[in-house]
Amino acid sequence: MVLTEDFKMSRTDEVHRITENVYKSIMEQFNPCLRNFVAMGKSYEKALSNVTFAAKGYFDALVRMGELASESQGSKDMGE
């Protein structure tokens, strides 16, 4: 079967058009998911930062309570 040059070009153009449409469709579906993924990552980072801040506050409070307890008269009596 002999194909004419016009048929080859139209077939190439059609393949190009189909490929381009598939690419656009994938990007239209992928971009919202990617934006959502980035937003979730930012939320996770913010939550992790807040948890770290709270944990540091908790640890500092425990240290301070330990210092106060070691300075109390009761702990001094127990140490004797």
Distance bins in CASP14 RR format, pairs under 12 A and 6 or more apart:
PFRMAT RR
TARGET T0000
AUTHOR 0000-0000-0000
RMODE 2
METHOD distances of the structure
MODEL  1
1 7 0 0 0 0 0 1 0 0 0 0 0
2 8 0 0 0 0 0 1 0 0 0 0 0
3 9 0 0 0 0 0 1 0 0 0 0 0
3 10 0 0 0 0 0 1 0 0 0 0 0
3 11 0 0 0 0 1 0 0 0 0 0 0
3 12 0 0 0 0 0 1 0 0 0 0 0
4 10 0 0 0 0 1 0 0 0 0 0 0
4 11 0 0 0 0 0 1 0 0 0 0 0
5 11 0 0 0 0 0 1 0 0 0 0 0
5 12 0 0 0 0 0 1 0 0 0 0 0
6 12 0 0 0 0 0 1 0 0 0 0 0
6 13 0 0 0 0 0 1 0 0 0 0 0
7 13 0 0 0 0 0 1 0 0 0 0 0
7 14 0 0 0 0 0 1 0 0 0 0 0
8 14 0 0 0 0 0 1 0 0 0 0 0
8 15 0 0 0 0 0 1 0 0 0 0 0
9 15 0 0 0 0 0 1 0 0 0 0 0
9 16 0 0 0 0 0 1 0 0 0 0 0
10 16 0 0 0 0 0 1 0 0 0 0 0
10 17 0 0 0 0 0 1 0 0 0 0 0
11 17 0 0 0 0 0 1 0 0 0 0 0
11 18 0 0 0 0 0 1 0 0 0 0 0
12 18 0 0 0 0 0 1 0 0 0 0 0
12 19 0 0 0 0 0 1 0 0 0 0 0
13 19 0 0 0 0 0 1 0 0 0 0 0
13 20 0 0 0 0 0 1 0 0 0 0 0
14 20 0 0 0 0 0 1 0 0 0 0 0
14 21 0 0 0 0 0 1 0 0 0 0 0
15 21 0 0 0 0 0 1 0 0 0 0 0
15 22 0 0 0 0 0 1 0 0 0 0 0
16 22 0 0 0 0 0 1 0 0 0 0 0
16 23 0 0 0 0 0 1 0 0 0 0 0
17 23 0 0 0 0 0 1 0 0 0 0 0
17 24 0 0 0 0 0 1 0 0 0 0 0
18 24 0 0 0 0 0 1 0 0 0 0 0
18 25 0 0 0 0 0 1 0 0 0 0 0
19 25 0 0 0 0 0 1 0 0 0 0 0
19 26 0 0 0 0 0 1 0 0 0 0 0
20 26 0 0 0 0 0 1 0 0 0 0 0
20 27 0 0 0 0 0 1 0 0 0 0 0
21 27 0 0 0 0 0 1 0 0 0 0 0
21 28 0 0 0 0 0 1 0 0 0 0 0
22 28 0 0 0 0 0 1 0 0 0 0 0
22 29 0 0 0 0 0 1 0 0 0 0 0
22 30 0 0 0 0 0 1 0 0 0 0 0
23 29 0 0 0 0 0 1 0 0 0 0 0
23 30 0 0 0 0 0 1 0 0 0 0 0
24 30 0 0 0 0 0 1 0 0 0 0 0
24 31 0 0 0 0 0 1 0 0 0 0 0
25 31 0 0 0 0 0 1 0 0 0 0 0
26 32 0 0 0 0 0 1 0 0 0 0 0
26 33 0 0 0 0 0 1 0 0 0 0 0
26 34 0 0 0 0 0 1 0 0 0 0 0
27 33 0 0 0 0 0 1 0 0 0 0 0
27 34 0 0 0 0 1 0 0 0 0 0 0
28 34 0 0 0 0 0 1 0 0 0 0 0
28 35 0 0 0 0 0 1 0 0 0 0 0
29 35 0 0 0 0 0 1 0 0 0 0 0
29 36 0 0 0 0 0 1 0 0 0 0 0
30 36 0 0 0 0 0 1 0 0 0 0 0
30 37 0 0 0 0 0 1 0 0 0 0 0
31 37 0 0 0 0 0 1 0 0 0 0 0
31 38 0 0 0 0 0 1 0 0 0 0 0
32 38 0 0 0 0 0 1 0 0 0 0 0
32 39 0 0 0 0 0 1 0 0 0 0 0
33 39 0 0 0 0 0 1 0 0 0 0 0
33 40 0 0 0 0 0 1 0 0 0 0 0
34 40 0 0 0 0 0 1 0 0 0 0 0
34 41 0 0 0 0 0 1 0 0 0 0 0
35 41 0 0 0 0 0 1 0 0 0 0 0
35 42 0 0 0 0 0 1 0 0 0 0 0
36 42 0 0 0 0 0 1 0 0 0 0 0
36 43 0 0 0 0 0 1 0 0 0 0 0
37 43 0 0 0 0 0 1 0 0 0 0 0
37 44 0 0 0 0 0 1 0 0 0 0 0
38 44 0 0 0 0 0 1 0 0 0 0 0
38 45 0 0 0 0 0 1 0 0 0 0 0
39 45 0 0 0 0 0 1 0 0 0 0 0
39 46 0 0 0 0 0 1 0 0 0 0 0
40 46 0 0 0 0 0 1 0 0 0 0 0
40 47 0 0 0 0 0 1 0 0 0 0 0
41 47 0 0 0 0 1 0 0 0 0 0 0
41 48 0 0 0 0 1 0 0 0 0 0 0
41 49 0 0 0 0 0 1 0 0 0 0 0
42 48 0 0 0 0 0 1 0 0 0 0 0
42 49 0 0 0 0 0 1 0 0 0 0 0
43 49 0 0 0 0 0 1 0 0 0 0 0
43 50 0 0 0 0 0 1 0 0 0 0 0
44 50 0 0 0 0 0 1 0 0 0 0 0
44 51 0 0 0 0 0 1 0 0 0 0 0
45 51 0 0 0 0 0 1 0 0 0 0 0
45 52 0 0 0 0 0 1 0 0 0 0 0
46 52 0 0 0 0 0 1 0 0 0 0 0
46 53 0 0 0 0 0 1 0 0 0 0 0
47 53 0 0 0 0 0 1 0 0 0 0 0
47 54 0 0 0 0 0 1 0 0 0 0 0
48 54 0 0 0 0 0 1 0 0 0 0 0
48 55 0 0 0 0 0 1 0 0 0 0 0
49 55 0 0 0 0 0 1 0 0 0 0 0
49 56 0 0 0 0 0 1 0 0 0 0 0
50 56 0 0 0 0 0 1 0 0 0 0 0
50 57 0 0 0 0 0 1 0 0 0 0 0
51 57 0 0 0 0 0 1 0 0 0 0 0
51 58 0 0 0 0 0 1 0 0 0 0 0
52 58 0 0 0 0 0 1 0 0 0 0 0
52 59 0 0 0 0 0 1 0 0 0 0 0
53 59 0 0 0 0 0 1 0 0 0 0 0
53 60 0 0 0 0 0 1 0 0 0 0 0
54 60 0 0 0 0 0 1 0 0 0 0 0
54 61 0 0 0 0 0 1 0 0 0 0 0
55 61 0 0 0 0 0 1 0 0 0 0 0
55 62 0 0 0 0 0 1 0 0 0 0 0
56 62 0 0 0 0 0 1 0 0 0 0 0
56 63 0 0 0 0 0 1 0 0 0 0 0
57 63 0 0 0 0 1 0 0 0 0 0 0
57 64 0 0 0 0 1 0 0 0 0 0 0
57 65 0 0 0 0 0 1 0 0 0 0 0
58 64 0 0 0 0 0 1 0 0 0 0 0
58 65 0 0 0 0 0 1 0 0 0 0 0
59 65 0 0 0 0 0 1 0 0 0 0 0
59 66 0 0 0 0 0 1 0 0 0 0 0
60 66 0 0 0 0 0 1 0 0 0 0 0
60 67 0 0 0 0 0 1 0 0 0 0 0
61 67 0 0 0 0 0 1 0 0 0 0 0
61 68 0 0 0 0 0 1 0 0 0 0 0
62 68 0 0 0 0 0 1 0 0 0 0 0
62 69 0 0 0 0 0 1 0 0 0 0 0
63 69 0 0 0 0 0 1 0 0 0 0 0
63 70 0 0 0 0 0 1 0 0 0 0 0
64 70 0 0 0 0 0 1 0 0 0 0 0
64 71 0 0 0 0 0 1 0 0 0 0 0
65 71 0 0 0 0 0 1 0 0 0 0 0
65 72 0 0 0 0 0 1 0 0 0 0 0
65 75 0 0 0 0 0 1 0 0 0 0 0
66 72 0 0 0 0 1 0 0 0 0 0 0
66 75 0 0 0 0 1 0 0 0 0 0 0
67 75 0 0 0 0 0 1 0 0 0 0 0
68 74 0 0 0 0 0 1 0 0 0 0 0
68 75 0 0 0 0 1 0 0 0 0 0 0
69 75 1 0 1 0 0 0 0 0 0 0 0
69 76 0 0 0 0 0 1 0 0 0 0 0
69 78 0 0 0 0 0 1 0 0 0 0 0
70 76 0 0 0 0 1 0 0 0 0 0 0
70 78 0 0 0 0 0 1 0 0 0 0 0
70 79 0 0 0 0 0 1 0 0 0 0 0
72 78 0 0 0 0 1 0 0 0 0 0 0
72 79 0 0 0 0 0 1 0 0 0 0 0
73 79 0 0 0 0 0 1 0 0 0 0 0
73 80 0 0 0 0 0 1 0 0 0 0 0
74 80 0 0 0 0 1 0 0 0 0 0 0
END
